[in-house]
Amino acid sequence: MESRPHSLSPSVLGFACTLITFTVTILL
């Protein structure tokens, strides 16, 4: 299952950071 975890890490992390920042901005 973890054959290529580093392949989607950058994309997932970037998307997560953007989504979290956007959500926090709305909540605040």
BELNOR-V930022 format. One record per residue. N is the residue number from 1. RES is the residue in one letter. NEAR is the number of other ideal C-beta (glycine too) atoms within 12 Angstrom. Layout:
BEGIN
N&RES&NEAR + N&RES&NEAR
END
This chain:
BEGIN
1&M&4 + 2&E&8 + 3&S&7 + 4&R&8 + 5&P&12 + 6&H&11 + 7&S&10 + 8&L&14 + 9&S&13 + 10&P&12 + 11&S&13 + 12&V&15 + 13&L&14 + 14&G&13 + 15&F&14 + 16&A&15 + 17&C&14 + 18&T&14 + 19&L&14 + 20&I&15 + 21&T&14 + 22&F&13 + 23&T&12 + 24&V&11 + 25&T&10 + 26&I&9 + 27&L&8 + 28&L&7
END
